[in-house]
Amino acid sequence: MRKIREILRLEHEAKLSHGKIASALGISKGVVTKYISLAQVRGVACPLPEDDASLKSLLSTPRKPTGKVDPDWFQIHTELKRKGVTIQLLWEEYVATHGTAAYQYSRFCDLYRQWRQQQKRSMRQQHLAGNKLFIDYCGPTIGVVDGATGEIRSAQIFVAVLGASN
């Protein structure tokens, strides 16, 4: 929605050509033309609506029902934070629950990625290079075989990273 808002702003306020708008935003000229034409057909003019939801309702076309069941993306996002949980595992559970009404794996991943990009980021941490050391143990313990005795011992993988942010 931000790029669409920027397309319309540059076209109305800056009076730039479609080609210049496309190069400024890093998108194709066809996409610029599509959204400007759509805004003209739908009667969207300056000043643009303040919130993205109202702009989206003005520009979006109602989708045909796909017959697919949308998963609870927040629940999936929460589950992915747990140890050993992958998006493929969650997709398999989703398919087992919904059967033929479930999305295919690639579409499931695309929809999750789109949902995640729409979420507001809540905190930005800035660190001076080399000022802090972040340490953790990754994954479950692994077995290490002693070459002399054949005894298997548990070991953990240690990870340390110097934080930096610009």
ABEGO torsion letter per residue (X at the ends): XAAAAAAAAAAAAAGBBAAAAAAAAGBBAAAAAAAAAAAAAAGBBOBBBABAAAAAAAABBBBBBAGBBBBBAAAAAAAAABBGBBAAAAAAAAAAAAEAABBBAAAAAAAAAAAAAABBBABBBBBBBGABBBBBBBEBBBBBBBAAAGBBBBBBBBBBBBBBBX
